[in-house]
Amino acid sequence: MGFGSYDESEQQQQTADDEDDVEAVNVHENDHDGQLSFESDASTDELVSQLGSMKDDEDETEE
């Protein structure tokens, strides 16, 4: 076997084993019908500027 190759039968066996351990997730369990609204005194430019500042702060903490 070359680098990066695999035995397909092993791959299929792992997939079958993994499926036995998986529990179903109900993605609609917490669905909500309704509306959301908000009012802000800030302009769009102010909000975009604030978002940019938040992203810059996040980038600095990751480095």
PDB file of N, CA, C, O and CB in Angstrom:
ATOM      1  N   MET A   1       0.835  -1.176   0.000  1.00  0.00           N
ATOM      2  CA  MET A   1       0.000   0.000   0.000  1.00  0.00           C
ATOM      3  C   MET A   1       0.881   1.241   0.000  1.00  0.00           C
ATOM      4  O   MET A   1       1.882   1.310   0.713  1.00  0.00           O
ATOM      5  CB  MET A   1      -0.951  -0.003   1.207  1.00  0.00           C
ATOM      6  N   GLY A   2       0.495   2.205  -0.802  1.00  0.00           N
ATOM      7  CA  GLY A   2       1.242   3.444  -0.852  1.00  0.00           C
ATOM      8  C   GLY A   2       0.776   4.408   0.213  1.00  0.00           C
ATOM      9  O   GLY A   2      -0.214   4.165   0.904  1.00  0.00           O
ATOM     10  N   PHE A   3       1.491   5.491   0.338  1.00  0.00           N
ATOM     11  CA  PHE A   3       1.146   6.512   1.322  1.00  0.00           C
ATOM     12  C   PHE A   3      -0.244   7.061   1.026  1.00  0.00           C
ATOM     13  O   PHE A   3      -0.537   7.416  -0.115  1.00  0.00           O
ATOM     14  CB  PHE A   3       2.191   7.652   1.324  1.00  0.00           C
ATOM     15  N   GLY A   4      -1.094   7.134   2.027  1.00  0.00           N
ATOM     16  CA  GLY A   4      -2.425   7.692   1.857  1.00  0.00           C
ATOM     17  C   GLY A   4      -3.460   6.693   1.381  1.00  0.00           C
ATOM     18  O   GLY A   4      -4.639   7.037   1.297  1.00  0.00           O
ATOM     19  N   SER A   5      -3.071   5.494   1.072  1.00  0.00           N
ATOM     20  CA  SER A   5      -4.060   4.526   0.623  1.00  0.00           C
ATOM     21  C   SER A   5      -4.617   3.781   1.836  1.00  0.00           C
ATOM     22  O   SER A   5      -4.019   3.812   2.911  1.00  0.00           O
ATOM     23  CB  SER A   5      -3.442   3.534  -0.402  1.00  0.00           C
ATOM     24  N   TYR A   6      -5.734   3.127   1.672  1.00  0.00           N
ATOM     25  CA  TYR A   6      -6.356   2.398   2.763  1.00  0.00           C
ATOM     26  C   TYR A   6      -7.082   1.192   2.211  1.00  0.00           C
ATOM     27  O   TYR A   6      -7.373   1.100   1.019  1.00  0.00           O
ATOM     28  CB  TYR A   6      -7.317   3.298   3.553  1.00  0.00           C
ATOM     29  N   ASP A   7      -7.359   0.298   3.090  1.00  0.00           N
ATOM     30  CA  ASP A   7      -8.110  -0.895   2.743  1.00  0.00           C
ATOM     31  C   ASP A   7      -9.592  -0.542   2.808  1.00  0.00           C
ATOM     32  O   ASP A   7     -10.093  -0.214   3.883  1.00  0.00           O
ATOM     33  CB  ASP A   7      -7.762  -2.091   3.697  1.00  0.00           C
ATOM     34  N   GLU A   8     -10.299  -0.600   1.696  1.00  0.00           N
ATOM     35  CA  GLU A   8     -11.703  -0.190   1.646  1.00  0.00           C
ATOM     36  C   GLU A   8     -12.572  -1.005   2.593  1.00  0.00           C
ATOM     37  O   GLU A   8     -13.528  -0.473   3.157  1.00  0.00           O
ATOM     38  CB  GLU A   8     -12.234  -0.319   0.230  1.00  0.00           C
ATOM     39  N   SER A   9     -12.263  -2.269   2.778  1.00  0.00           N
ATOM     40  CA  SER A   9     -13.084  -3.086   3.680  1.00  0.00           C
ATOM     41  C   SER A   9     -12.965  -2.590   5.111  1.00  0.00           C
ATOM     42  O   SER A   9     -13.947  -2.629   5.853  1.00  0.00           O
ATOM     43  CB  SER A   9     -12.673  -4.566   3.599  1.00  0.00           C
ATOM     44  N   GLU A  10     -11.789  -2.124   5.521  1.00  0.00           N
ATOM     45  CA  GLU A  10     -11.627  -1.557   6.856  1.00  0.00           C
ATOM     46  C   GLU A  10     -12.456  -0.286   6.997  1.00  0.00           C
ATOM     47  O   GLU A  10     -13.109  -0.074   8.019  1.00  0.00           O
ATOM     48  CB  GLU A  10     -10.143  -1.265   7.143  1.00  0.00           C
ATOM     49  N   GLN A  11     -12.428   0.548   5.981  1.00  0.00           N
ATOM     50  CA  GLN A  11     -13.180   1.801   6.006  1.00  0.00           C
ATOM     51  C   GLN A  11     -14.674   1.520   6.137  1.00  0.00           C
ATOM     52  O   GLN A  11     -15.360   2.180   6.918  1.00  0.00           O
ATOM     53  CB  GLN A  11     -12.899   2.629   4.735  1.00  0.00           C
ATOM     54  N   GLN A  12     -15.182   0.554   5.386  1.00  0.00           N
ATOM     55  CA  GLN A  12     -16.601   0.225   5.449  1.00  0.00           C
ATOM     56  C   GLN A  12     -16.964  -0.343   6.813  1.00  0.00           C
ATOM     57  O   GLN A  12     -18.043  -0.062   7.334  1.00  0.00           O
ATOM     58  CB  GLN A  12     -16.971  -0.770   4.347  1.00  0.00           C
ATOM     59  N   GLN A  13     -16.077  -1.137   7.395  1.00  0.00           N
ATOM     60  CA  GLN A  13     -16.331  -1.721   8.718  1.00  0.00           C
ATOM     61  C   GLN A  13     -16.398  -0.622   9.774  1.00  0.00           C
ATOM     62  O   GLN A  13     -17.270  -0.663  10.642  1.00  0.00           O
ATOM     63  CB  GLN A  13     -15.233  -2.752   9.084  1.00  0.00           C
ATOM     64  N   GLN A  14     -15.495   0.362   9.718  1.00  0.00           N
ATOM     65  CA  GLN A  14     -15.504   1.459  10.681  1.00  0.00           C
ATOM     66  C   GLN A  14     -16.792   2.258  10.564  1.00  0.00           C
ATOM     67  O   GLN A  14     -17.379   2.643  11.575  1.00  0.00           O
ATOM     68  CB  GLN A  14     -14.290   2.374  10.472  1.00  0.00           C
ATOM     69  N   THR A  15     -17.230   2.508   9.349  1.00  0.00           N
ATOM     70  CA  THR A  15     -18.460   3.261   9.139  1.00  0.00           C
ATOM     71  C   THR A  15     -19.646   2.512   9.731  1.00  0.00           C
ATOM     72  O   THR A  15     -20.505   3.125  10.366  1.00  0.00           O
ATOM     73  CB  THR A  15     -18.686   3.524   7.643  1.00  0.00           C
ATOM     74  N   ALA A  16     -19.708   1.216   9.537  1.00  0.00           N
ATOM     75  CA  ALA A  16     -20.807   0.415  10.070  1.00  0.00           C
ATOM     76  C   ALA A  16     -20.779   0.429  11.595  1.00  0.00           C
ATOM     77  O   ALA A  16     -21.833   0.514  12.225  1.00  0.00           O
ATOM     78  CB  ALA A  16     -20.730  -1.033   9.545  1.00  0.00           C
ATOM     79  N   ASP A  17     -19.596   0.348  12.199  1.00  0.00           N
ATOM     80  CA  ASP A  17     -19.484   0.375  13.654  1.00  0.00           C
ATOM     81  C   ASP A  17     -19.908   1.732  14.199  1.00  0.00           C
ATOM     82  O   ASP A  17     -20.590   1.801  15.221  1.00  0.00           O
ATOM     83  CB  ASP A  17     -18.049   0.052  14.090  1.00  0.00           C
ATOM     84  N   ASP A  18     -19.516   2.805  13.534  1.00  0.00           N
ATOM     85  CA  ASP A  18     -19.848   4.152  13.982  1.00  0.00           C
ATOM     86  C   ASP A  18     -21.352   4.395  13.957  1.00  0.00           C
ATOM     87  O   ASP A  18     -21.880   5.071  14.839  1.00  0.00           O
ATOM     88  CB  ASP A  18     -19.139   5.185  13.117  1.00  0.00           C
ATOM     89  N   GLU A  19     -22.044   3.859  12.968  1.00  0.00           N
ATOM     90  CA  GLU A  19     -23.482   4.077  12.839  1.00  0.00           C
ATOM     91  C   GLU A  19     -24.251   3.463  13.996  1.00  0.00           C
ATOM     92  O   GLU A  19     -25.317   3.964  14.353  1.00  0.00           O
ATOM     93  CB  GLU A  19     -23.985   3.507  11.527  1.00  0.00           C
ATOM     94  N   ASP A  20     -23.742   2.395  14.588  1.00  0.00           N
ATOM     95  CA  ASP A  20     -24.418   1.754  15.702  1.00  0.00           C
ATOM     96  C   ASP A  20     -24.404   2.621  16.955  1.00  0.00           C
ATOM     97  O   ASP A  20     -25.315   2.528  17.777  1.00  0.00           O
ATOM     98  CB  ASP A  20     -23.778   0.420  15.992  1.00  0.00           C
ATOM     99  N   ASP A  21     -23.381   3.466  17.113  1.00  0.00           N
ATOM    100  CA  ASP A  21     -23.207   4.266  18.319  1.00  0.00           C
ATOM    101  C   ASP A  21     -23.856   5.643  18.230  1.00  0.00           C
ATOM    102  O   ASP A  21     -23.858   6.378  19.218  1.00  0.00           O
ATOM    103  CB  ASP A  21     -21.749   4.423  18.610  1.00  0.00           C
ATOM    104  N   VAL A  22     -24.400   6.008  17.089  1.00  0.00           N
ATOM    105  CA  VAL A  22     -24.917   7.352  16.880  1.00  0.00           C
ATOM    106  C   VAL A  22     -26.376   7.439  17.319  1.00  0.00           C
ATOM    107  O   VAL A  22     -27.204   6.607  16.949  1.00  0.00           O
ATOM    108  CB  VAL A  22     -24.776   7.758  15.409  1.00  0.00           C
ATOM    109  N   GLU A  23     -26.674   8.474  18.121  1.00  0.00           N
ATOM    110  CA  GLU A  23     -28.052   8.719  18.509  1.00  0.00           C
ATOM    111  C   GLU A  23     -28.654   9.735  17.560  1.00  0.00           C
ATOM    112  O   GLU A  23     -27.959  10.641  17.101  1.00  0.00           O
ATOM    113  CB  GLU A  23     -28.143   9.207  19.972  1.00  0.00           C
ATOM    114  N   ALA A  24     -29.919   9.599  17.262  1.00  0.00           N
ATOM    115  CA  ALA A  24     -30.597  10.527  16.366  1.00  0.00           C
ATOM    116  C   ALA A  24     -30.762  11.878  17.061  1.00  0.00           C
ATOM    117  O   ALA A  24     -30.982  11.951  18.270  1.00  0.00           O
ATOM    118  CB  ALA A  24     -31.975   9.962  15.926  1.00  0.00           C
ATOM    119  N   VAL A  25     -30.652  12.927  16.282  1.00  0.00           N
ATOM    120  CA  VAL A  25     -30.833  14.281  16.780  1.00  0.00           C
ATOM    121  C   VAL A  25     -32.064  14.871  16.116  1.00  0.00           C
ATOM    122  O   VAL A  25     -32.187  14.856  14.891  1.00  0.00           O
ATOM    123  CB  VAL A  25     -29.576  15.158  16.513  1.00  0.00           C
ATOM    124  N   ASN A  26     -32.964  15.384  16.922  1.00  0.00           N
ATOM    125  CA  ASN A  26     -34.164  16.021  16.399  1.00  0.00           C
ATOM    126  C   ASN A  26     -33.861  17.498  16.224  1.00  0.00           C
ATOM    127  O   ASN A  26     -33.836  18.248  17.200  1.00  0.00           O
ATOM    128  CB  ASN A  26     -35.395  15.799  17.343  1.00  0.00           C
ATOM    129  N   VAL A  27     -33.629  17.922  14.986  1.00  0.00           N
ATOM    130  CA  VAL A  27     -33.266  19.311  14.723  1.00  0.00           C
ATOM    131  C   VAL A  27     -34.448  20.255  14.869  1.00  0.00           C
ATOM    132  O   VAL A  27     -34.264  21.472  14.902  1.00  0.00           O
ATOM    133  CB  VAL A  27     -32.683  19.440  13.338  1.00  0.00           C
ATOM    134  N   HIS A  28     -35.653  19.718  14.956  1.00  0.00           N
ATOM    135  CA  HIS A  28     -36.838  20.556  15.090  1.00  0.00           C
ATOM    136  C   HIS A  28     -37.349  20.605  16.529  1.00  0.00           C
ATOM    137  O   HIS A  28     -38.429  21.136  16.790  1.00  0.00           O
ATOM    138  CB  HIS A  28     -37.932  20.052  14.172  1.00  0.00           C
ATOM    139  N   GLU A  29     -36.584  20.061  17.445  1.00  0.00           N
ATOM    140  CA  GLU A  29     -37.009  19.994  18.836  1.00  0.00           C
ATOM    141  C   GLU A  29     -37.262  21.386  19.430  1.00  0.00           C
ATOM    142  O   GLU A  29     -38.176  21.562  20.235  1.00  0.00           O
ATOM    143  CB  GLU A  29     -35.963  19.260  19.659  1.00  0.00           C
ATOM    144  N   ASN A  30     -36.454  22.367  19.034  1.00  0.00           N
ATOM    145  CA  ASN A  30     -36.574  23.705  19.602  1.00  0.00           C
ATOM    146  C   ASN A  30     -36.977  24.752  18.573  1.00  0.00           C
ATOM    147  O   ASN A  30     -36.582  25.912  18.685  1.00  0.00           O
ATOM    148  CB  ASN A  30     -35.274  24.105  20.240  1.00  0.00           C
ATOM    149  N   ASP A  31     -37.756  24.358  17.577  1.00  0.00           N
ATOM    150  CA  ASP A  31     -38.248  25.326  16.596  1.00  0.00           C
ATOM    151  C   ASP A  31     -39.208  26.300  17.278  1.00  0.00           C
ATOM    152  O   ASP A  31     -39.984  25.927  18.158  1.00  0.00           O
ATOM    153  CB  ASP A  31     -38.952  24.604  15.407  1.00  0.00           C
ATOM    154  N   HIS A  32     -39.131  27.540  16.852  1.00  0.00           N
ATOM    155  CA  HIS A  32     -40.015  28.559  17.413  1.00  0.00           C
ATOM    156  C   HIS A  32     -40.601  29.380  16.278  1.00  0.00           C
ATOM    157  O   HIS A  32     -39.902  29.730  15.327  1.00  0.00           O
ATOM    158  CB  HIS A  32     -39.257  29.470  18.420  1.00  0.00           C
ATOM    159  N   ASP A  33     -41.858  29.678  16.380  1.00  0.00           N
ATOM    160  CA  ASP A  33     -42.517  30.579  15.440  1.00  0.00           C
ATOM    161  C   ASP A  33     -42.664  31.921  16.132  1.00  0.00           C
ATOM    162  O   ASP A  33     -43.057  31.992  17.297  1.00  0.00           O
ATOM    163  CB  ASP A  33     -43.910  30.020  14.970  1.00  0.00           C
ATOM    164  N   GLY A  34     -42.350  32.971  15.417  1.00  0.00           N
ATOM    165  CA  GLY A  34     -42.506  34.288  16.016  1.00  0.00           C
ATOM    166  C   GLY A  34     -41.689  35.315  15.258  1.00  0.00           C
ATOM    167  O   GLY A  34     -41.145  35.051  14.185  1.00  0.00           O
ATOM    168  N   GLN A  35     -41.624  36.482  15.848  1.00  0.00           N
ATOM    169  CA  GLN A  35     -40.896  37.575  15.224  1.00  0.00           C
ATOM    170  C   GLN A  35     -39.884  38.135  16.196  1.00  0.00           C
ATOM    171  O   GLN A  35     -40.041  38.019  17.411  1.00  0.00           O
ATOM    172  CB  GLN A  35     -41.852  38.674  14.751  1.00  0.00           C
ATOM    173  N   LEU A  36     -38.855  38.737  15.659  1.00  0.00           N
ATOM    174  CA  LEU A  36     -37.840  39.392  16.444  1.00  0.00           C
ATOM    175  C   LEU A  36     -37.621  40.769  15.864  1.00  0.00           C
ATOM    176  O   LEU A  36     -37.448  40.929  14.656  1.00  0.00           O
ATOM    177  CB  LEU A  36     -36.531  38.576  16.472  1.00  0.00           C
ATOM    178  N   SER A  37     -37.629  41.747  16.718  1.00  0.00           N
ATOM    179  CA  SER A  37     -37.334  43.098  16.250  1.00  0.00           C
ATOM    180  C   SER A  37     -36.553  43.824  17.332  1.00  0.00           C
ATOM    181  O   SER A  37     -36.644  43.485  18.512  1.00  0.00           O
ATOM    182  CB  SER A  37     -38.637  43.872  15.890  1.00  0.00           C
ATOM    183  N   PHE A  38     -35.795  44.813  16.926  1.00  0.00           N
ATOM    184  CA  PHE A  38     -35.059  45.624  17.889  1.00  0.00           C
ATOM    185  C   PHE A  38     -34.873  47.008  17.310  1.00  0.00           C
ATOM    186  O   PHE A  38     -34.907  47.208  16.095  1.00  0.00           O
ATOM    187  CB  PHE A  38     -33.691  44.982  18.244  1.00  0.00           C
ATOM    188  N   GLU A  39     -34.679  47.939  18.186  1.00  0.00           N
ATOM    189  CA  GLU A  39     -34.434  49.307  17.776  1.00  0.00           C
ATOM    190  C   GLU A  39     -33.087  49.732  18.331  1.00  0.00           C
ATOM    191  O   GLU A  39     -32.710  49.349  19.438  1.00  0.00           O
ATOM    192  CB  GLU A  39     -35.566  50.254  18.256  1.00  0.00           C
ATOM    193  N   SER A  40     -32.375  50.518  17.562  1.00  0.00           N
ATOM    194  CA  SER A  40     -31.065  50.981  17.988  1.00  0.00           C
ATOM    195  C   SER A  40     -30.894  52.431  17.573  1.00  0.00           C
ATOM    196  O   SER A  40     -31.317  52.837  16.491  1.00  0.00           O
ATOM    197  CB  SER A  40     -29.941  50.100  17.391  1.00  0.00           C
ATOM    198  N   ASP A  41     -30.273  53.200  18.441  1.00  0.00           N
ATOM    199  CA  ASP A  41     -29.976  54.590  18.120  1.00  0.00           C
ATOM    200  C   ASP A  41     -28.699  54.714  17.292  1.00  0.00           C
ATOM    201  O   ASP A  41     -28.411  55.781  16.750  1.00  0.00           O
ATOM    202  CB  ASP A  41     -29.849  55.409  19.399  1.00  0.00           C
ATOM    203  N   ALA A  42     -27.933  53.627  17.193  1.00  0.00           N
ATOM    204  CA  ALA A  42     -26.671  53.657  16.457  1.00  0.00           C
ATOM    205  C   ALA A  42     -26.939  53.539  14.957  1.00  0.00           C
ATOM    206  O   ALA A  42     -27.854  52.839  14.523  1.00  0.00           O
ATOM    207  CB  ALA A  42     -25.733  52.521  16.932  1.00  0.00           C
ATOM    208  N   SER A  43     -26.120  54.239  14.184  1.00  0.00           N
ATOM    209  CA  SER A  43     -26.257  54.156  12.731  1.00  0.00           C
ATOM    210  C   SER A  43     -25.590  52.885  12.228  1.00  0.00           C
ATOM    211  O   SER A  43     -24.828  52.238  12.946  1.00  0.00           O
ATOM    212  CB  SER A  43     -25.644  55.401  12.044  1.00  0.00           C
ATOM    213  N   THR A  44     -25.885  52.547  11.002  1.00  0.00           N
ATOM    214  CA  THR A  44     -25.262  51.363  10.389  1.00  0.00           C
ATOM    215  C   THR A  44     -23.751  51.498  10.379  1.00  0.00           C
ATOM    216  O   THR A  44     -23.043  50.534  10.672  1.00  0.00           O
ATOM    217  CB  THR A  44     -25.780  51.154   8.953  1.00  0.00           C
ATOM    218  N   ASP A  45     -23.244  52.683  10.047  1.00  0.00           N
ATOM    219  CA  ASP A  45     -21.792  52.902  10.023  1.00  0.00           C
ATOM    220  C   ASP A  45     -21.174  52.684  11.403  1.00  0.00           C
ATOM    221  O   ASP A  45     -20.092  52.107  11.513  1.00  0.00           O
ATOM    222  CB  ASP A  45     -21.475  54.319   9.528  1.00  0.00           C
ATOM    223  N   GLU A  46     -21.852  53.140  12.449  1.00  0.00           N
ATOM    224  CA  GLU A  46     -21.342  52.948  13.802  1.00  0.00           C
ATOM    225  C   GLU A  46     -21.307  51.467  14.172  1.00  0.00           C
ATOM    226  O   GLU A  46     -20.348  50.992  14.781  1.00  0.00           O
ATOM    227  CB  GLU A  46     -22.197  53.721  14.806  1.00  0.00           C
ATOM    228  N   LEU A  47     -22.342  50.760  13.805  1.00  0.00           N
ATOM    229  CA  LEU A  47     -22.402  49.327  14.104  1.00  0.00           C
ATOM    230  C   LEU A  47     -21.331  48.552  13.347  1.00  0.00           C
ATOM    231  O   LEU A  47     -20.710  47.646  13.903  1.00  0.00           O
ATOM    232  CB  LEU A  47     -23.784  48.772  13.762  1.00  0.00           C
ATOM    233  N   VAL A  48     -21.111  48.902  12.080  1.00  0.00           N
ATOM    234  CA  VAL A  48     -20.086  48.229  11.280  1.00  0.00           C
ATOM    235  C   VAL A  48     -18.703  48.529  11.859  1.00  0.00           C
ATOM    236  O   VAL A  48     -17.850  47.645  11.919  1.00  0.00           O
ATOM    237  CB  VAL A  48     -20.164  48.674   9.790  1.00  0.00           C
ATOM    238  N   SER A  49     -18.483  49.763  12.282  1.00  0.00           N
ATOM    239  CA  SER A  49     -17.221  50.141  12.892  1.00  0.00           C
ATOM    240  C   SER A  49     -16.985  49.359  14.187  1.00  0.00           C
ATOM    241  O   SER A  49     -15.878  48.887  14.447  1.00  0.00           O
ATOM    242  CB  SER A  49     -17.194  51.648  13.166  1.00  0.00           C
ATOM    243  N   GLN A  50     -18.024  49.232  14.980  1.00  0.00           N
ATOM    244  CA  GLN A  50     -17.922  48.486  16.229  1.00  0.00           C
ATOM    245  C   GLN A  50     -17.614  47.011  15.952  1.00  0.00           C
ATOM    246  O   GLN A  50     -16.802  46.406  16.652  1.00  0.00           O
ATOM    247  CB  GLN A  50     -19.223  48.620  17.043  1.00  0.00           C
ATOM    248  N   LEU A  51     -18.253  46.437  14.945  1.00  0.00           N
ATOM    249  CA  LEU A  51     -17.990  45.055  14.566  1.00  0.00           C
ATOM    250  C   LEU A  51     -16.537  44.887  14.135  1.00  0.00           C
ATOM    251  O   LEU A  51     -15.878  43.916  14.506  1.00  0.00           O
ATOM    252  CB  LEU A  51     -18.937  44.616  13.439  1.00  0.00           C
ATOM    253  N   GLY A  52     -16.042  45.847  13.345  1.00  0.00           N
ATOM    254  CA  GLY A  52     -14.638  45.797  12.916  1.00  0.00           C
ATOM    255  C   GLY A  52     -13.693  45.825  14.103  1.00  0.00           C
ATOM    256  O   GLY A  52     -12.696  45.103  14.123  1.00  0.00           O
ATOM    257  N   SER A  53     -13.998  46.652  15.091  1.00  0.00           N
ATOM    258  CA  SER A  53     -13.170  46.722  16.305  1.00  0.00           C
ATOM    259  C   SER A  53     -13.187  45.400  17.052  1.00  0.00           C
ATOM    260  O   SER A  53     -12.151  44.941  17.534  1.00  0.00           O
ATOM    261  CB  SER A  53     -13.656  47.850  17.228  1.00  0.00           C
ATOM    262  N   MET A  54     -14.355  44.788  17.148  1.00  0.00           N
ATOM    263  CA  MET A  54     -14.474  43.503  17.835  1.00  0.00           C
ATOM    264  C   MET A  54     -13.658  42.432  17.117  1.00  0.00           C
ATOM    265  O   MET A  54     -12.987  41.622  17.757  1.00  0.00           O
ATOM    266  CB  MET A  54     -15.949  43.075  17.928  1.00  0.00           C
ATOM    267  N   LYS A  55     -13.716  42.431  15.793  1.00  0.00           N
ATOM    268  CA  LYS A  55     -12.949  41.446  15.023  1.00  0.00           C
ATOM    269  C   LYS A  55     -11.460  41.682  15.182  1.00  0.00           C
ATOM    270  O   LYS A  55     -10.692  40.725  15.283  1.00  0.00           O
ATOM    271  CB  LYS A  55     -13.334  41.498  13.539  1.00  0.00           C
ATOM    272  N   ASP A  56     -11.034  42.941  15.206  1.00  0.00           N
ATOM    273  CA  ASP A  56      -9.614  43.246  15.407  1.00  0.00           C
ATOM    274  C   ASP A  56      -9.145  42.757  16.773  1.00  0.00           C
ATOM    275  O   ASP A  56      -8.060  42.187  16.891  1.00  0.00           O
ATOM    276  CB  ASP A  56      -9.360  44.759  15.271  1.00  0.00           C
ATOM    277  N   ASP A  57      -9.966  42.980  17.814  1.00  0.00           N
ATOM    278  CA  ASP A  57      -9.626  42.511  19.150  1.00  0.00           C
ATOM    279  C   ASP A  57      -9.516  40.990  19.190  1.00  0.00           C
ATOM    280  O   ASP A  57      -8.637  40.439  19.851  1.00  0.00           O
ATOM    281  CB  ASP A  57     -10.666  42.990  20.159  1.00  0.00           C
ATOM    282  N   GLU A  58     -10.421  40.316  18.473  1.00  0.00           N
ATOM    283  CA  GLU A  58     -10.406  38.856  18.416  1.00  0.00           C
ATOM    284  C   GLU A  58      -9.141  38.351  17.724  1.00  0.00           C
ATOM    285  O   GLU A  58      -8.528  37.384  18.177  1.00  0.00           O
ATOM    286  CB  GLU A  58     -11.653  38.335  17.685  1.00  0.00           C
ATOM    287  N   ASP A  59      -8.751  39.002  16.633  1.00  0.00           N
ATOM    288  CA  ASP A  59      -7.548  38.605  15.909  1.00  0.00           C
ATOM    289  C   ASP A  59      -6.308  38.788  16.766  1.00  0.00           C
ATOM    290  O   ASP A  59      -5.390  37.970  16.698  1.00  0.00           O
ATOM    291  CB  ASP A  59      -7.413  39.405  14.618  1.00  0.00           C
ATOM    292  N   GLU A  60      -6.258  39.843  17.571  1.00  0.00           N
ATOM    293  CA  GLU A  60      -5.098  40.088  18.421  1.00  0.00           C
ATOM    294  C   GLU A  60      -4.979  39.040  19.510  1.00  0.00           C
ATOM    295  O   GLU A  60      -3.865  38.663  19.871  1.00  0.00           O
ATOM    296  CB  GLU A  60      -5.178  41.473  19.040  1.00  0.00           C
ATOM    297  N   THR A  61      -6.085  38.559  20.042  1.00  0.00           N
ATOM    298  CA  THR A  61      -6.038  37.554  21.107  1.00  0.00           C
ATOM    299  C   THR A  61      -5.676  36.174  20.574  1.00  0.00           C
ATOM    300  O   THR A  61      -5.181  35.335  21.326  1.00  0.00           O
ATOM    301  CB  THR A  61      -7.375  37.490  21.825  1.00  0.00           C
ATOM    302  N   GLU A  62      -5.917  35.923  19.281  1.00  0.00           N
ATOM    303  CA  GLU A  62      -5.582  34.622  18.695  1.00  0.00           C
ATOM    304  C   GLU A  62      -4.097  34.500  18.402  1.00  0.00           C
ATOM    305  O   GLU A  62      -3.575  33.388  18.327  1.00  0.00           O
ATOM    306  CB  GLU A  62      -6.375  34.398  17.418  1.00  0.00           C
ATOM    307  N   GLU A  63      -3.422  35.594  18.240  1.00  0.00           N
ATOM    308  CA  GLU A  63      -2.001  35.551  17.878  1.00  0.00           C
ATOM    309  C   GLU A  63      -1.109  35.328  19.047  1.00  0.00           C
ATOM    310  O   GLU A  63       0.111  35.270  18.891  1.00  0.00           O
ATOM    311  CB  GLU A  63      -1.600  36.804  17.201  1.00  0.00           C
TER     312      GLU A  63
END
